[in-house]
Amino acid sequence: MSAEHETLQGAIDQLFSGLRQARESFSPQLVPREVGTITMLATGIATVSGLPGVGFEELLSFPGDVSGIAFNVDEDEIGVVLLGEYSHLHAGDEVERAGRVMDVAVGDGLLGRVIDPLGQPLDGRGVVATGDRLPIERPAVPIMDRAPVTVPLQTGLKVIDALIPIGRGQRELILGDRQTGKTAIAIDAILNQRGQEVICVYCAIGQRASAVAKAVAILREKGAMEYTIVVVTEGNAPPGLAYIAPYAATSIAEYFMAAGRDVLIVYDDLTQHARAYRELSLLLRRPPGREAFPGDIFYIHSRLLERATRLREEHGGGSLTALPIIETQAQNIAAYIPTNLISITDGQIYLSPSLFELGVLPAVDVGKSVSRVGGKAQRAAYRAVAGDLKLAYAQFEELETFARFGARLDEDSRQSIERGRRIRACLKQAELAPVSVPAQLAILLALTAGLFDPVPLDQMTPAQEAVNEAAAEIPLEVCARLAGADELSDDDRQAIVDIARQALLHFQGQAAPRAEAASGKAAQTQVKSQPERADEEKS
């Protein structure tokens, strides 16, 4: 019994000895902690006092796990943009510094997820499993680290891939009035990246929940969510979330670009982003400028879109292609925000309401649309046919305007109009139906070869579908050359034209009786006597 007592006593002595050593080695340190106080609350903003060491855009913590960004750093108080639900906050509540700037979760775990700008899941699939985080505001890639834009980004839309090509690393603006199909073009471009090794980020800013749900449902149904991340800020969300949404989405995209991947990001739309920033600025008493927008509205968009680029090979060779969307008012592309974005981006795709009403979809106005990268970001096979096509289409639009006023046209002008109508019919495309590169080139080569000229206008859609199906017969070696940078050889061109001609034989045969009837009617008109014509005019 004594031995057990001695063993227990020794253990207790050893324990107290260890505690004594730990107590003697501990030296308490005082860590200063800045705590501020809310002095005023408004719609989406708060005024805080008592944080003298806070920096610009530093993250602040409010009660109830609400975060805010220091926006106005004045001598006596701080204007804070609130991120999240703030109805429970009151004047007098404590505010603490987080000691870091706003960041967002990044990584492969985001693929297929729908999140908000704070990284919180919105799809009901549990917590987002990512370990890395990046600041939402990051400096753009230096000029010396960038590579020229030479690799095309196929959208699957004939009118864009042929006439307004987009390259990987380019910034192409999509603008137009409400309900003209701007989002549809962006969704089609995302759908066409299936199998192209391109990661897509769709950033919905201030959109209706139903519109976002529809877009996500389309992406999921078409299998595009496997390579897509959706960042959502709904229309009833605080303006601070709408403001940080495109920056957070860009940081997510930059993670993949830095890993050597090609990324496509869609901002839908930056009009709502500009309005949210205007709201915050006016509430924070910043001086208003043109159309009540603050003076730095150009800067917030330029520093966002400047992050889209293509990296040099020694830096991974990744790219970030941006498709910002802007909504115009009554076709006024000379308004403040549209002109800002036009000057920042590398081209624009303008959607015309008049073409939309005529059923020409996508309603791309080729005359007002441009890609400033041009043929450098286009496959050589497209360059061989696109130049003549754009010229013929521009001539057709000019002649069509004269024809509307009843002007008498010569035979060449009439042929140009008929050819232009078929070009416009060929550039029409159904929504959510991207066309592959071989099928596009087959249709375009058939156009330049005049194979569609005998086809009636009401048969153009089934005729295109026939050529589209026949494009599957193009030999694999020819398809490989079409996808590469090689020029289109005469043999390849002739092989594709022969396949298209064979597919259109049926439709050209239908046109013959109509042409004969039209020519017969014209001949009858020519042999009528002058009195008969006078009687017809009187009647």
C-alpha positions as CSV (number, residue, x, y, z in Angstrom):
1,M,0.0,0.0,0.0
2,S,2.9,2.3,0.8
3,A,4.5,1.6,-2.6
4,E,1.3,2.6,-4.4
5,H,1.0,5.7,-2.2
6,E,4.6,6.7,-3.1
7,T,4.0,6.2,-6.8
8,L,0.8,8.3,-6.7
9,Q,2.6,11.1,-4.8
10,G,5.4,11.1,-7.3
11,A,3.0,11.5,-10.2
12,I,1.3,14.4,-8.4
13,D,4.6,16.1,-7.7
14,Q,5.6,15.7,-11.4
15,L,2.3,17.2,-12.5
16,F,2.6,20.2,-10.2
17,S,6.3,20.7,-11.3
18,G,5.2,20.9,-14.9
19,L,2.4,23.4,-14.1
20,R,4.9,25.5,-12.2
21,Q,7.3,25.6,-15.2
22,A,4.5,26.4,-17.6
23,R,3.4,29.3,-15.3
24,E,6.9,30.7,-15.0
25,S,7.6,30.5,-18.7
26,F,4.3,32.3,-19.7
27,S,4.5,36.0,-20.2
28,P,1.2,37.7,-20.9
29,Q,1.1,40.0,-24.0
30,L,-1.5,42.7,-24.5
31,V,-2.8,42.7,-28.1
32,P,-4.5,46.0,-29.0
33,R,-7.9,45.6,-30.6
34,E,-9.7,48.4,-32.4
35,V,-13.4,48.5,-31.8
36,G,-15.6,51.1,-33.5
37,T,-19.2,52.1,-33.2
38,I,-21.9,52.4,-35.8
39,T,-23.1,56.0,-35.9
40,M,-25.5,55.9,-38.8
41,L,-27.2,53.2,-41.0
42,A,-28.8,53.7,-44.5
43,T,-29.7,51.5,-47.4
44,G,-26.7,49.2,-47.8
45,I,-24.2,51.5,-46.1
46,A,-23.1,52.3,-42.5
47,T,-21.1,55.1,-41.0
48,V,-18.6,54.0,-38.3
49,S,-16.4,56.0,-35.9
50,G,-13.6,54.9,-33.7
51,L,-11.3,52.9,-36.1
52,P,-8.4,55.2,-36.8
53,G,-6.1,52.5,-38.2
54,V,-8.5,51.1,-40.8
55,G,-7.3,51.0,-44.5
56,F,-9.2,51.5,-47.7
57,E,-11.2,48.4,-48.8
58,E,-10.3,46.7,-45.5
59,L,-12.9,44.1,-44.3
60,L,-14.9,45.0,-41.1
61,S,-16.9,42.6,-39.0
62,F,-20.4,43.6,-37.7
63,P,-22.6,41.8,-35.3
64,G,-24.5,38.8,-36.7
65,D,-21.6,37.7,-39.1
66,V,-22.2,40.7,-41.4
67,S,-19.2,42.0,-43.2
68,G,-18.5,45.4,-44.7
69,I,-15.8,47.1,-46.8
70,A,-14.3,50.4,-45.8
71,F,-15.1,52.7,-48.7
72,N,-14.8,56.2,-47.5
73,V,-11.8,56.7,-45.1
74,D,-12.2,60.2,-43.6
75,E,-10.5,61.8,-40.7
76,D,-13.3,61.2,-38.1
77,E,-15.5,58.5,-39.6
78,I,-15.6,55.7,-42.1
79,G,-18.2,55.0,-44.8
80,V,-18.7,51.3,-45.0
81,V,-20.4,49.2,-47.7
82,L,-22.4,46.4,-46.1
83,L,-22.3,42.9,-47.6
84,G,-25.3,40.9,-46.5
85,E,-28.6,41.3,-44.5
86,Y,-28.2,44.3,-42.2
87,S,-31.8,44.8,-40.8
88,H,-30.7,43.6,-37.3
89,L,-27.9,46.3,-37.0
90,H,-28.5,49.4,-35.0
91,A,-26.6,52.6,-34.3
92,G,-24.3,52.0,-31.3
93,D,-23.3,48.4,-32.3
94,E,-19.7,47.5,-32.1
95,V,-17.5,47.0,-35.2
96,E,-14.2,45.3,-35.4
97,R,-11.4,45.3,-38.0
98,A,-10.8,41.9,-39.7
99,G,-7.2,42.8,-40.6
100,R,-7.5,41.7,-44.3
101,V,-9.2,42.7,-47.5
102,M,-12.3,41.1,-49.0
103,D,-11.4,37.7,-50.5
104,V,-13.3,34.8,-52.1
105,A,-12.9,31.0,-52.2
106,V,-11.3,29.7,-55.4
107,G,-10.5,26.2,-56.8
108,D,-11.8,23.2,-58.7
109,G,-14.4,22.6,-56.0
110,L,-16.5,25.5,-57.4
111,L,-17.1,23.8,-60.8
112,G,-20.8,23.1,-61.2
113,R,-21.8,25.2,-58.2
114,V,-24.0,28.3,-57.9
115,I,-22.6,30.7,-55.3
116,D,-23.0,34.3,-54.1
117,P,-20.1,36.8,-54.2
118,L,-19.2,35.8,-50.6
119,G,-18.7,32.2,-51.7
120,Q,-21.9,31.0,-49.9
121,P,-23.7,28.1,-51.9
122,L,-27.1,28.9,-53.4
123,D,-27.8,25.5,-55.0
124,G,-28.6,23.5,-51.8
125,R,-25.6,21.1,-52.3
126,G,-23.8,21.8,-49.1
127,V,-20.7,23.8,-48.3
128,V,-18.3,24.6,-51.1
129,A,-15.1,22.5,-50.7
130,T,-12.2,24.8,-51.5
131,G,-9.0,25.6,-49.6
132,D,-7.6,28.5,-51.5
133,R,-8.8,32.1,-51.3
134,L,-7.9,35.2,-53.4
135,P,-8.6,38.9,-52.9
136,I,-11.4,40.1,-55.1
137,E,-9.4,43.2,-56.0
138,R,-6.1,42.3,-57.7
139,P,-3.8,44.2,-60.0
140,A,-4.0,43.3,-63.7
141,V,-1.3,41.2,-65.3
142,P,1.7,43.4,-66.4
143,I,2.0,44.2,-70.1
144,M,5.3,42.3,-70.5
145,D,3.6,39.1,-69.2
146,R,0.9,39.1,-71.8
147,A,0.8,37.3,-75.2
148,P,-1.0,38.4,-78.4
149,V,-4.6,37.3,-78.9
150,T,-4.3,34.7,-81.7
151,V,-6.3,31.7,-80.7
152,P,-10.0,31.9,-81.6
153,L,-12.8,31.4,-79.0
154,Q,-15.6,29.7,-81.0
155,T,-19.1,30.8,-79.9
156,G,-21.0,28.4,-82.2
157,L,-22.8,31.4,-83.8
158,K,-22.1,31.8,-87.5
159,V,-22.6,35.6,-87.6
160,I,-20.0,36.1,-84.8
161,D,-17.4,33.4,-85.7
162,A,-17.4,34.5,-89.3
163,L,-17.8,38.3,-89.2
164,I,-17.0,39.4,-85.6
165,P,-14.4,36.9,-84.4
166,I,-13.5,36.6,-80.7
167,G,-10.1,35.5,-79.5
168,R,-9.1,33.9,-76.2
169,G,-8.0,36.8,-74.0
170,Q,-10.2,39.4,-75.7
171,R,-12.8,41.7,-74.2
172,E,-15.9,41.8,-76.4
173,L,-18.8,44.0,-75.4
174,I,-22.4,42.8,-76.0
175,L,-24.9,45.7,-76.0
176,G,-28.5,46.3,-77.0
177,D,-31.9,47.3,-75.7
178,R,-34.0,45.1,-73.4
179,Q,-35.2,41.8,-74.7
180,T,-32.9,41.7,-77.8
181,G,-31.1,38.4,-76.9
182,K,-27.9,39.6,-75.2
183,T,-28.0,36.9,-72.5
184,A,-28.9,34.3,-75.2
185,I,-25.6,35.0,-77.1
186,A,-23.6,34.6,-73.9
187,I,-25.4,31.3,-72.9
188,D,-24.8,29.9,-76.5
189,A,-21.1,30.8,-76.2
190,I,-20.9,28.9,-72.9
191,L,-22.7,25.9,-74.3
192,N,-20.3,25.8,-77.3
193,Q,-17.3,25.4,-75.0
194,R,-18.2,21.8,-74.2
195,G,-15.2,19.7,-75.2
196,Q,-13.1,22.8,-75.9
197,E,-11.2,22.7,-72.5
198,V,-12.5,26.1,-71.5
199,I,-13.8,26.9,-68.0
200,C,-16.8,29.3,-67.9
201,V,-17.8,31.7,-65.2
202,Y,-21.3,33.3,-65.5
203,C,-21.7,36.3,-63.3
204,A,-25.4,37.5,-62.9
205,I,-25.5,41.0,-61.4
206,G,-28.9,42.2,-60.1
207,Q,-30.9,39.8,-62.2
208,R,-34.3,38.4,-61.4
209,A,-34.2,35.1,-59.6
210,S,-36.4,33.5,-62.3
211,A,-34.1,34.6,-65.1
212,V,-31.0,33.2,-63.2
213,A,-32.9,30.0,-62.4
214,K,-33.8,29.6,-66.1
215,A,-30.2,30.2,-67.2
216,V,-28.8,27.7,-64.7
217,A,-31.5,25.1,-65.7
218,I,-30.4,25.5,-69.4
219,L,-26.7,25.0,-68.5
220,R,-27.5,22.0,-66.3
221,E,-29.8,20.4,-69.0
222,K,-27.2,20.8,-71.7
223,G,-24.4,19.4,-69.5
224,A,-22.5,22.8,-69.3
225,M,-22.5,23.0,-65.5
226,E,-19.6,20.5,-65.5
227,Y,-17.2,23.3,-66.6
228,T,-19.2,26.3,-65.4
229,I,-19.3,28.4,-62.2
230,V,-22.3,30.7,-61.6
231,V,-21.9,33.7,-59.3
232,V,-25.3,35.3,-58.6
233,T,-26.5,38.5,-57.0
234,E,-30.3,38.9,-57.2
235,G,-32.0,42.2,-57.8
236,N,-33.2,42.5,-54.2
237,A,-29.7,41.9,-52.7
238,P,-27.9,44.8,-51.0
239,P,-26.1,47.0,-53.5
240,G,-22.7,46.1,-51.9
241,L,-23.1,42.5,-53.1
242,A,-23.9,43.7,-56.6
243,Y,-20.8,45.9,-56.5
244,I,-18.3,43.2,-55.5
245,A,-19.9,40.4,-57.7
246,P,-17.9,40.9,-60.9
247,Y,-14.6,41.3,-59.0
248,A,-15.2,38.1,-57.0
249,A,-16.1,36.3,-60.2
250,T,-12.9,37.6,-61.9
251,S,-10.7,36.4,-59.1
252,I,-12.3,32.9,-59.4
253,A,-11.6,33.0,-63.1
254,E,-8.0,34.2,-62.6
255,Y,-7.2,31.2,-60.4
256,F,-7.8,28.9,-63.4
257,M,-6.0,31.3,-65.8
258,A,-2.9,31.2,-63.5
259,A,-3.1,27.4,-63.7
260,G,-2.7,27.6,-67.5
261,R,-6.4,27.1,-68.3
262,D,-8.5,29.0,-70.8
263,V,-11.5,30.8,-69.1
264,L,-14.6,32.6,-70.4
265,I,-16.3,35.0,-68.1
266,V,-19.7,36.7,-68.7
267,Y,-20.8,39.8,-66.8
268,D,-24.6,40.0,-67.0
269,D,-24.8,42.9,-66.9
270,L,-22.6,45.8,-66.0
271,T,-25.4,48.3,-66.3
272,Q,-26.8,47.0,-63.0
273,H,-23.2,47.1,-61.6
274,A,-22.9,50.8,-62.5
275,R,-26.2,51.6,-60.9
276,A,-25.3,49.8,-57.7
277,Y,-22.1,51.7,-57.5
278,R,-23.9,55.0,-58.2
279,E,-26.4,54.2,-55.4
280,L,-23.5,53.5,-52.9
281,S,-21.6,56.6,-54.0
282,L,-24.6,58.9,-53.6
283,L,-25.5,57.5,-50.2
284,L,-21.8,58.0,-49.1
285,R,-22.1,61.6,-50.3
286,R,-19.6,61.3,-53.1
287,P,-19.8,64.1,-55.7
288,P,-22.1,63.1,-58.6
289,G,-21.0,63.7,-62.2
290,R,-22.6,63.0,-65.6
291,E,-26.0,61.2,-65.2
292,A,-25.3,61.3,-61.4
293,F,-22.6,58.6,-61.8
294,P,-19.5,59.3,-59.7
295,G,-16.4,60.5,-61.5
296,D,-14.5,57.2,-61.1
297,I,-17.2,55.0,-62.8
298,F,-14.8,54.6,-65.8
299,Y,-12.1,53.4,-63.5
300,I,-14.1,50.7,-61.7
301,H,-14.9,49.1,-65.1
302,S,-11.5,49.5,-66.6
303,R,-9.7,47.9,-63.7
304,L,-12.1,45.0,-63.9
305,L,-11.9,44.4,-67.6
306,E,-8.1,45.0,-67.7
307,R,-7.7,41.7,-65.9
308,A,-8.8,39.8,-69.0
309,T,-5.8,38.8,-71.0
310,R,-3.8,35.9,-72.4
311,L,-0.6,35.0,-70.6
312,R,2.8,34.2,-72.2
313,E,3.8,30.6,-72.3
314,E,6.4,31.0,-69.6
315,H,3.6,32.1,-67.3
316,G,1.4,29.2,-68.1
317,G,-0.2,30.3,-71.3
318,G,-3.7,30.6,-69.7
319,S,-6.3,33.1,-70.9
320,L,-9.3,35.0,-69.6
321,T,-11.9,36.1,-72.2
322,A,-14.5,38.6,-71.0
323,L,-18.0,39.1,-72.5
324,P,-19.5,42.1,-70.6
325,I,-23.1,42.9,-71.3
326,I,-24.6,46.4,-71.3
327,E,-28.3,47.4,-71.7
328,T,-28.9,50.5,-73.8
329,Q,-31.9,52.8,-73.7
330,A,-33.8,53.4,-77.0
331,Q,-30.8,52.2,-79.0
332,N,-28.6,55.0,-77.6
333,I,-25.1,53.6,-77.8
334,A,-23.7,57.1,-77.2
335,A,-24.9,57.2,-73.5
336,Y,-22.4,57.5,-70.7
337,I,-21.9,53.9,-69.6
338,P,-22.0,52.3,-73.2
339,T,-19.4,54.7,-74.5
340,N,-17.2,54.0,-71.4
341,L,-17.4,50.2,-72.1
342,I,-16.9,50.6,-75.8
343,S,-13.7,52.5,-75.2
344,I,-12.4,49.9,-72.7
345,T,-13.2,46.8,-74.6
346,D,-11.7,45.3,-77.8
347,G,-14.9,45.5,-79.9
348,Q,-18.6,45.3,-79.5
349,I,-21.6,43.1,-80.7
350,Y,-24.6,45.4,-81.1
351,L,-28.1,43.8,-81.1
352,S,-30.7,45.7,-83.1
353,P,-34.3,45.8,-81.9
354,S,-35.5,46.2,-85.5
355,L,-33.8,43.1,-86.6
356,F,-35.2,41.3,-83.6
357,E,-38.7,42.3,-84.5
358,L,-38.1,41.1,-88.1
359,G,-37.2,37.7,-86.7
360,V,-33.5,37.9,-87.7
361,L,-32.0,36.0,-84.7
362,P,-29.4,36.5,-83.3
363,A,-30.2,40.2,-84.0
364,V,-26.6,41.2,-84.6
365,D,-26.2,44.5,-86.5
366,V,-23.1,43.7,-88.5
367,G,-22.6,47.4,-89.5
368,K,-22.4,48.6,-85.9
369,S,-20.5,45.6,-84.6
370,V,-16.7,45.2,-84.7
371,S,-13.9,43.1,-83.4
372,R,-10.7,45.1,-83.0
373,V,-8.6,41.9,-82.8
374,G,-10.1,41.0,-86.2
375,G,-8.7,38.2,-88.3
376,K,-5.7,37.6,-86.0
377,A,-8.1,35.6,-83.8
378,Q,-9.8,33.7,-86.6
379,R,-9.0,30.4,-88.2
380,A,-7.4,30.7,-91.6
381,A,-10.3,28.8,-93.2
382,Y,-12.7,31.5,-91.9
383,R,-10.5,34.3,-93.2
384,A,-10.7,32.8,-96.7
385,V,-14.5,33.3,-96.9
386,A,-15.4,35.9,-94.3
387,G,-14.0,39.0,-96.1
388,D,-16.1,38.6,-99.2
389,L,-19.1,37.7,-97.1
390,K,-19.0,40.8,-95.0
391,L,-18.5,43.1,-98.1
392,A,-21.5,41.5,-99.8
393,Y,-23.6,41.8,-96.7
394,A,-22.7,45.5,-96.3
395,Q,-23.6,46.2,-100.0
396,F,-26.9,44.4,-99.5
397,E,-27.9,46.5,-96.5
398,E,-27.1,49.7,-98.4
399,L,-29.1,48.6,-101.5
400,E,-32.0,47.3,-99.4
401,T,-32.4,50.8,-97.9
402,F,-32.7,52.3,-101.4
403,A,-35.1,49.5,-102.5
404,R,-37.5,50.3,-99.7
405,F,-38.1,53.8,-101.3
406,G,-39.2,52.2,-104.6
407,A,-36.0,53.1,-106.4
408,R,-35.4,51.4,-109.7
409,L,-32.5,49.0,-109.6
410,D,-30.4,47.5,-112.3
411,E,-30.0,43.8,-112.7
412,D,-26.7,43.6,-110.7
413,S,-28.3,45.5,-107.8
414,R,-31.2,43.1,-107.8
415,Q,-28.9,40.1,-107.8
416,S,-26.9,41.7,-104.9
417,I,-30.2,42.1,-102.9
418,E,-31.2,38.5,-103.6
419,R,-27.8,37.3,-102.6
420,G,-27.8,39.4,-99.4
421,R,-31.2,38.1,-98.4
422,R,-29.8,34.6,-98.5
423,I,-26.7,35.7,-96.6
424,R,-28.9,37.1,-93.9
425,A,-31.0,33.9,-93.9
426,C,-27.8,31.8,-93.5
427,L,-26.7,33.9,-90.6
428,K,-29.9,33.3,-88.7
429,Q,-29.6,30.7,-86.0
430,A,-31.9,29.1,-83.5
431,E,-31.2,29.7,-79.8
432,L,-29.3,27.0,-77.9
433,A,-28.2,25.4,-81.1
434,P,-24.4,26.0,-81.6
435,V,-23.0,25.0,-85.0
436,S,-19.7,23.2,-85.2
437,V,-16.7,24.6,-87.2
438,P,-17.0,22.1,-90.2
439,A,-20.7,22.8,-90.5
440,Q,-20.2,26.6,-90.3
441,L,-17.5,26.5,-93.0
442,A,-19.7,24.2,-95.2
443,I,-22.5,26.8,-95.1
444,L,-20.2,29.7,-95.6
445,L,-18.4,28.1,-98.6
446,A,-21.8,27.2,-100.1
447,L,-22.8,30.9,-99.8
448,T,-19.6,32.2,-101.4
449,A,-20.0,29.6,-104.2
450,G,-23.5,30.8,-104.9
451,L,-25.1,27.4,-104.1
452,F,-27.9,29.0,-102.1
453,D,-28.8,31.5,-104.8
454,P,-31.4,29.2,-106.6
455,V,-32.9,28.1,-103.2
456,P,-36.2,29.9,-102.4
457,L,-36.1,32.1,-99.2
458,D,-38.8,30.1,-97.5
459,Q,-36.6,26.9,-98.0
460,M,-33.4,28.4,-96.6
461,T,-33.8,27.0,-93.1
462,P,-34.2,23.3,-94.2
463,A,-31.5,23.8,-96.8
464,Q,-29.1,24.9,-94.1
465,E,-30.1,22.0,-91.9
466,A,-29.3,19.7,-94.9
467,V,-25.8,21.2,-95.3
468,N,-25.3,21.0,-91.5
469,E,-26.1,17.3,-91.6
470,A,-24.0,16.7,-94.7
471,A,-21.0,18.3,-92.9
472,A,-20.6,15.0,-91.0
473,E,-19.4,13.5,-94.3
474,I,-16.4,15.8,-94.5
475,P,-13.2,13.6,-94.2
476,L,-11.5,13.6,-90.8
477,E,-8.2,14.9,-92.2
478,V,-10.0,17.8,-93.8
479,C,-11.7,18.6,-90.4
480,A,-8.3,18.5,-88.7
481,R,-6.9,21.0,-91.1
482,L,-10.0,23.2,-90.7
483,A,-9.4,23.3,-86.9
484,G,-5.8,24.2,-87.3
485,A,-4.0,27.3,-88.5
486,D,-3.3,26.1,-92.1
487,E,-4.7,27.9,-95.1
488,L,-7.7,26.3,-96.8
489,S,-6.4,24.4,-99.9
490,D,-8.2,24.3,-103.2
491,D,-8.8,20.6,-102.8
492,D,-10.3,21.0,-99.4
493,R,-12.5,23.9,-100.5
494,Q,-13.7,21.9,-103.5
495,A,-14.4,18.8,-101.4
496,I,-16.5,20.8,-99.0
497,V,-18.4,22.6,-101.8
498,D,-19.1,19.3,-103.5
499,I,-20.6,17.9,-100.3
500,A,-22.7,21.1,-99.9
501,R,-23.8,21.0,-103.5
502,Q,-25.0,17.4,-103.2
503,A,-27.0,18.3,-100.1
504,L,-28.7,21.2,-101.8
505,L,-29.7,19.4,-105.1
506,H,-33.2,18.7,-103.8
507,F,-33.8,22.4,-102.8
508,Q,-32.4,23.8,-106.0
509,G,-34.7,21.5,-108.0
510,Q,-37.7,23.0,-106.1
511,A,-36.6,26.5,-107.2
512,A,-36.7,25.7,-110.9
513,P,-40.5,25.7,-111.5
514,R,-40.8,29.0,-109.5
515,A,-38.0,30.6,-111.5
516,E,-39.6,29.6,-114.8
517,A,-43.0,30.9,-113.7
518,A,-41.4,34.2,-112.6
519,S,-39.5,34.5,-115.9
520,G,-42.7,33.8,-117.8
521,K,-44.6,36.4,-115.8
522,A,-41.9,38.9,-116.5
523,A,-42.0,38.2,-120.2
524,Q,-45.8,38.7,-120.2
525,T,-45.3,42.0,-118.5
526,Q,-42.8,43.1,-121.1
527,V,-45.0,42.4,-124.1
528,K,-48.0,44.3,-122.7
529,S,-49.0,47.3,-124.8
530,Q,-48.9,50.8,-123.5
531,P,-52.7,51.2,-123.4
532,E,-53.0,48.0,-121.3
533,R,-50.5,49.3,-118.8
534,A,-52.4,52.6,-118.6
535,D,-55.6,50.7,-118.0
536,E,-54.0,48.7,-115.2
537,E,-52.6,51.9,-113.6
538,K,-56.1,53.5,-113.7
539,S,-57.7,50.5,-112.1
